Amino acid sequence: MAMITTVQQHILQQQQETLKSTGREATGTFSWLLSGITLATKMVEAKIRSAGLDDVLGAAGAENVQGEQQQKLDVYANQALLHCLGLRDSVAALVSEEDEKPVTFNRDPEAGKYIIVFDPLDGSSNIDVNVNVGTIFSILRRLPPEHGTLEESILQQGFRQVAAGYVVYGPSTVLVYTTGNGVFAFTLDPKIGAFVLSSERMRMPEQGSYYSVNEANAAGWPEEFRTYITKLREGELGKEYSSRYIGSLVADFHRTLLKGGVFLYPPTTKQPKGKLRLLYEANPLAFIAEQAGGVATNGVSRVLDIKPEGIHQRTPFCVGSPREMELLAATVGGR
């Protein structure tokens, strides 16, 4: 019988390896925390699989805090994550794209050590047409009381993340995560109901063949971004690039992680501060990209260095392989 490694087993193994030199034992707290995320995403996956049969397609009839039309599955995914993670004693606060304010728990800082920031169902408007969607999450450690309030803990820079990941719901359901020691992927095995290790220490290719951007917005981009795309198409990096754009962030990023290339969401005249959210979209994906050898910027500076000013802050987002990102920096960086 082939040996398998589940995501919880993998977390415990990594903790034990990290703590071996300290003489202390891994407590299992972080593994228990991750189990809340995997349980919620398995609930979401099951609901998505039956979306055409159950009454979960279409709009929920309300807008979220972003002013976006909530889908029924947005509401379900958000509730699943809030429920599964809220039961974990190690959680101090939950911050969701769907909610105006963080959900906080009156737990002793010694127990409530972690803050989870998440986009419960990225790309949910694509559900009706059976396109891949995903869940994105970021985990921060709560600051000691003498070093900052809970609100200050939530608004930490991305390089302070202790873990980040996403789940892409597609032909197979895949969890990709990092704790700052490489990027690992786990595939949901429906026969046993567990996420099983399927890729170790993933690396983004040094150069790819695709660029991914919504070119319908090109007229509103800064000129430098249009110049950059022209350079890619005309072969400035030694090959001619093709366009691949799904319109679901998790799916577009997952392809870029596996195949290389570049994903762009530039500023526009309508959204000069960008569209994607810093805390629960750009930061976790930037952390994963860097751990896989890629680069993530807002077009000018490193995403993980940006100091958040609010939980729903937006940012331009550019992420990809080193070669493409070097050309981007040379073309756009001086603007």
N, C-alpha and C positions, 0 to 999 in steps of 0.2 A: 504494500500500500504506500503510495507516494505521500511524503510528509508535506503538510501545509503550514503556513504561518498566517494567522489572522492579524488584523490591524492592532487589536489589543495586545496580543502576544508580542508583536513587533515593538510597540511602545515600551513594554516592560523590559524587553531585551535591550533597547537603546538606553533606558534609564539605568539598568544594571551596569552596562558598559561605561556610561558616563560617571556613575557614582563609585565604581570599583576602587578608584584611587583614593576616595575619601574615607573608606572604611564603613560607610553607611549603607543601609539597604534601601532599595527603591520602594516607596510606599504604595504604589499602585494608584495614587490619587489622580494622576494625569491620565492613566489608562481608563479609569472610571469616568473621567470627564469626557474623553473621546468616545466612550461607549454611548453617551447621551447623544452625541452628534450622529454616530452611525445608526443608532436606533431611529432617530427622527428621519434621517435620509432614507432608511429602508421603508418607513411608513409613507414618505413622499413618493418613493419609487413605485410602491404597490398601487398608490392612488393614480399615478400617471399611467401605469400599465392598463388600468381599467377606465381611463378617462373618457373613452368613447362610449362606454357602457353605463357608467355612473353619471349623475348630474353634477359634474365638476368642470365642464368646459364653459368658456365664456366669462363675461364680466360679472363681478359680484355686486355691481350697482353702487359702488362708492369709490372715492379717490383716496390714495394714500397721502402721506405727508409731503411727498414729492409733487403732488398734483397730477399723478398718473392714475389711469383707470385700473383699479384693482381687479385681478382675475380671481375666480373662485379658488384656484389652486394656490395663488399667492396667500390667501387667507389661511387655507389649510396648512401649507408649509410653515407659515409663521407660527401658527398655533402649535404645531407639532414640535418645533424647535424650542419654543418658549416652555412648553410642558416638560419635555424630556430633559432640558438643561436646567430648568428652574428647580427640579428635584435634587440636583447635585449640590451638596453642602459646600463644595469648593468654589461655587460661582457667587461672585459679588454683584455682578451686573450683566444684563443682556441688552445689547444694542442692535436693533433691527432696522433695515431699510424701511419697513412698513410702519414703524411706530415713530411718533413725533419725539418722544423722550425715552431715555433708557429705562428699562425695568430693573429696579434695584432691590436688593435683599438686605435686611438688617442683620447681617452676619458678622461675627467677630472677624477682624482682619486676619487673624491667625488661621481661621478656617476658610473664610471666603477670599481665596487668594487670586482668583482668576476673573477676567472680564472677557466675554465672548461677543464679538461683533460679527454680524452676518447679513448676507442678502439671501433670504430664504428660498427664493425661486427666480433666479436670473433668467431673462428671456421668456417669461411666462406668456407673453402675447403670442409666442410661436406654438404653444401647445395645441391650439385649434387646428394647425396645419401639420402636426406631427413632426416638428423640428426639435432637435436636441435642446434641452434646457439644463440648468444646473443650480447648485447651491454653493455659495462661497462663504468661508468663515475665517476669522482671525482671532487668535487668542493672545491676550496681554496679561502680564502679571500686575496685580494691584500694588501700587506704591505703598511702602510703610507709612503709617499716619503722619510721622514726623517729616516725611519727604513730599507729601502731597495729598490732596483730597481725592475722593473717589472720582469726581469729575475730571480732575487733572490726570488721574490714572487712565481714564477712557481716552483722553486726548493726547496720548503719547505718540511720538514719531514712529514710523513704520519699522525702523531698524530695531525697535525694542520688542517686536513681536516674539513670543516664545514658540508659536506654531501658527501655521496657516495652511489652508487647503481648500479644495473644492471637490464636488461630486458632479460628474457629468452623466446625465440620464440619456442614454442613447441605445444603440443595438445591444450593448452591454452597459452596465452601470459601473463606473470607475471612480474610485476615490484617490485623489492625488494629494499628498501632504508633505510638509517639511517641519522639522523642529530645529532647523539650523544646522543639521548634520546630513545634508543630502536630500534628494527628492525621491519619494517612493510612491508606487502606484499599487492599488489593491482593486481587484475585480470582484463584484458581488457574485457569489456562487449561489444561484437560486435553489440548488439541491440541498444545501446545508444552511442557507440563510446567513452567511457570513462573508465579510470582505476578506479576500485571500490575496496575499502578496503575489503580484504578477510582474512588477518591474522594480529593479533596485538601482539606486543612485543614477537616476535619469539625467541625461545631459542633452541640452539643446544643441543642435548642430551649429558649427561655426558659421555656416552660411546656408541659406535656404533658397527656394525658387519662387516663393509666393509673397505677395504683400496683401494685407487684409485691411480694408478701410471702406467706409461708406462713401463712394465717390459721388453720390448724389448731392453731398454737402460741399463739394469741391469749390464751388463759386464763393462760399463763405469762409474758406480757409485763408490763413495768412499765405502770401505768395510763396514763401519758402517751402511750405509743405507741397504745394503743387509742383514746384521745381524738383523736389525730392522724388516724388512719384514718377515724374518724367525721366529722371536719371535712372531709376530702377528699370523702367520699361525700355529705355534705350541702351541698356547693357553696360552702364558705367562700372558695375562690379564684376564684369566678365561674363555675364549671362543676362538673357532677357527674362524678366519676371512676368508671371501670370497673376491675375487677381483671383483671390478666394475670399468671399465674405458671406458668412452665414447670417449675421445679425443677432447672434446669441453669444454674448461675451465669453462664457465658459467654453463653448464649442470652438470659437475662433482662437482663444488662447490655447486650448488643448492641442489643436492642430499645430500651432506655432511652436509649442513646447516639443512636440514629436518630430516635426518636419523642418523646423527652422523658418527663417524669413522674418517678417515684421508685421505687427498689428498696430494700427494707429487709430486714435480717436482725438484728432486735433481740436484746438479751439475754433470756434466759428464766430461770425458776426452776431449770430443770435445767442450763442453761448460762449462768450469770450473766456469764461473761467473753466470751460470744459463741461462735459456731460456726466462722466463716470464719477462715482463717489469715492473719495479718498480712503475712508476708513475700511469699508467693507467690500470694495471692488479692487481699487488700484493697489492698496498696500499689500493685501494677501497675495495677489498675483505677482506683484513686483518681488516679494520675498521668495516665492517659488522660482521665479525666473532667475534671480541672482544665484540661488542655490544650485540651479541647473546650468550655470555658466552663461546665462543671458544677461541682458541689460534692460533696465526700465527707467524712463525719465518722463518728465512732463513736457519734453521738447527742449528744455533748457538745463534742468537740474535733476538730480536723482530723486525719484519718488519717495524712497524710504527716509529721506532727510527732511521732508516737508513737515513743518509743525502744524498739526491740525488746530483749527480755531472753532470748529463746530462739528457735531457728529454727522451731519449730512453735507459737509463740504464737498464741492466738486473739483475736479482737476482734469486737464488734458492728460492723455495717457498714451505713451509710446513704448512698446516692449518688443524685444526680438533678439535675434542672433547678433553676436559681436560685430560681424562685418557690416550688416545693414545698419546697426545702431551707430557705428563709427561714421558712416556716410551721413546719417541723419544729423549727428552732432556737427559735422562739418558744414552741412547745408542750412540747418535751422538754428543751431546753437547760438549763433551771434546775433539773432534778431532782437 
